[in-house]
């Protein structure tokens, strides 16, 4: 009997805490505007389309929003003119910290990375 109780006490925390952190679905919606003549390469990340969604796991709507802001990053300055990033957490539209649906409106490097088609 003592062995059973000891065994139960050592495994109980794993059962109690195993389901505490439940991730939710974060849908990141991308809409790109290509630099003139660069549509094919700009839209490649969305399988040739201007718009697409990518799904990730997030612990909260706030984490999903953080991922949305990071998705605004644009390394291809002379390929992609701008991006609009929208996000849904568990199917519900979430907004950027300024109340906008477009998370790129709060992206700190937008002025450095967008509208640079001419180089």
Order of alpha helices (4+ residues) and beta strands (2+ residues): alpha-beta-alpha-beta-alpha-beta-beta-alpha
